[in-house]
Amino acid sequence: MNDLSLILKAGLAAPSGKNLQECNLVVLIEERSISETIQTIKKAKNIERYTGFYRAPVLVLVCAPREATYGVQDSACIIENILIAATSLKLGGTWNNQLTTISDNKDVISLLSNFGIASNYKVYGTILLGYPLFNASKEKQIDEKNRIFYIT
């Protein structure tokens, strides 16, 4: 199994509310599809320059029905699993919410339709995957002392 398949499988292994498993993953690996997505975001947000995808070669759209009771929570669990799996494989990954905030825009709905996403679905998060452009070997410092509280 290649790295991308392994990462996506990790995402789908995430828990979901009442085990409904309503989220789907749409994986964009074609440069044209990624470019169309960037152009649609620029138009919908009325911005000249948009660099939110950092030239990532893979975008994963985490989608769920708009009326899904646990769409936000389930998507967050999937996104976390995907980012943890990517990090464990020394890949770079980040979470982007641009499509989430403009999901009701007619151009966005049309774009998503072109990707096979039904109009009753919403993108709850976009994950950017690729190889880091810089050495990310420095371990992230976590301030446990001021963030974890034990009540005894």
C-alpha positions in Angstrom: 0.0 0.0 0.0 1.5 3.4 -0.9 1.8 6.2 1.6 -1.3 8.1 0.3 -3.5 5.1 0.5 -2.2 4.4 4.0 -2.9 8.0 5.1 -6.4 8.0 3.7 -7.2 4.7 5.3 -6.0 6.1 8.7 -8.4 9.0 8.2 -11.4 6.7 7.5 -10.5 4.7 10.7 -11.4 7.8 12.8 -14.3 7.5 15.1 -17.6 9.0 14.1 -20.7 10.1 16.0 -23.0 7.1 16.5 -20.7 5.3 14.0 -22.7 6.9 11.2 -19.5 7.3 9.0 -21.1 10.0 6.9 -17.9 11.6 5.7 -16.3 11.1 2.3 -12.8 11.9 1.1 -12.2 13.5 -2.3 -8.6 13.4 -3.3 -7.3 16.0 -5.8 -3.9 15.0 -7.3 -4.3 16.5 -10.7 -2.7 19.9 -11.1 -5.7 21.1 -13.2 -8.2 20.3 -10.4 -6.1 22.0 -7.8 -5.7 25.0 -10.0 -9.5 25.2 -10.6 -10.0 25.0 -6.9 -7.6 27.9 -6.3 -9.3 30.0 -9.0 -12.7 29.3 -7.6 -11.6 30.4 -4.1 -10.1 33.6 -5.4 -13.3 34.4 -7.3 -15.6 33.5 -4.4 -13.5 35.5 -1.8 -12.8 38.3 -4.3 -9.1 38.2 -3.8 -6.4 38.7 -6.4 -3.7 36.4 -5.0 -4.3 33.2 -3.1 -1.5 31.0 -1.9 -3.4 29.0 0.7 -2.4 25.6 -0.8 1.4 26.3 -0.7 1.9 24.3 -4.0 0.8 21.1 -2.2 0.6 18.3 -4.8 -2.3 16.6 -3.0 -5.5 18.1 -1.6 -7.9 16.0 0.4 -11.4 17.4 0.7 -13.2 16.0 3.8 -17.0 16.2 3.0 -20.2 15.3 4.8 -23.9 16.0 4.2 -24.8 19.6 5.1 -27.4 18.2 7.5 -25.1 15.7 9.2 -25.5 15.9 12.9 -21.8 15.2 13.5 -20.3 16.5 10.3 -18.0 19.0 12.0 -16.8 16.6 14.7 -16.4 13.6 12.4 -14.5 15.7 9.9 -12.2 16.9 12.6 -11.4 13.4 13.7 -10.7 12.3 10.1 -8.5 15.3 9.5 -6.5 14.7 12.7 -5.9 11.1 11.8 -4.7 12.0 8.4 -2.3 14.7 9.7 -0.9 12.3 12.3 -0.4 9.5 9.7 1.2 12.0 7.3 3.6 13.2 10.0 4.5 9.7 11.0 5.5 9.1 7.4 7.7 12.3 7.3 5.2 14.1 5.0 4.1 17.6 5.4 0.4 18.3 6.0 -1.8 21.2 7.1 -5.5 21.9 7.4 -7.2 24.6 5.4 -10.7 25.9 5.9 -11.1 28.1 2.8 -13.7 25.9 1.1 -15.6 25.5 4.4 -16.2 29.2 4.8 -17.5 29.7 1.2 -19.4 26.4 0.9 -22.7 28.1 -0.1 -21.1 30.0 -3.0 -22.7 28.9 -6.3 -19.2 28.7 -8.0 -17.9 26.5 -5.2 -21.0 24.2 -5.4 -20.4 24.0 -9.1 -16.7 23.2 -8.7 -17.5 20.5 -6.1 -20.2 19.0 -8.4 -17.4 18.7 -11.1 -15.5 16.6 -8.5 -18.5 14.4 -7.9 -19.6 16.0 -4.7 -23.4 16.3 -4.4 -24.8 19.7 -3.7 -26.2 18.5 -0.3 -22.6 17.9 0.8 -20.2 20.4 2.3 -16.4 20.5 2.5 -15.7 20.6 6.3 -11.9 20.8 5.8 -9.2 20.6 3.2 -5.9 18.8 3.9 -2.8 19.8 2.0 -0.2 17.0 1.7 3.3 16.9 0.3 6.9 16.9 1.2 8.1 19.8 3.4 10.1 22.5 1.6 12.3 22.9 4.8 13.7 20.6 7.4 10.9 20.0 9.9 13.0 17.7 12.1 12.9 20.1 15.1 10.3 18.6 17.5 7.4 20.8 18.4 7.6 22.1 22.0 4.5 21.4 24.0 3.8 23.4 27.1 2.2 20.6 29.2 2.7 22.3 32.5 0.3 25.2 31.6 -2.1 23.1 29.5 -2.8 19.9 31.5 -4.6 20.1 34.8 -5.1 17.2 37.1 -8.0 17.3 39.6 -7.4 14.9 42.4 
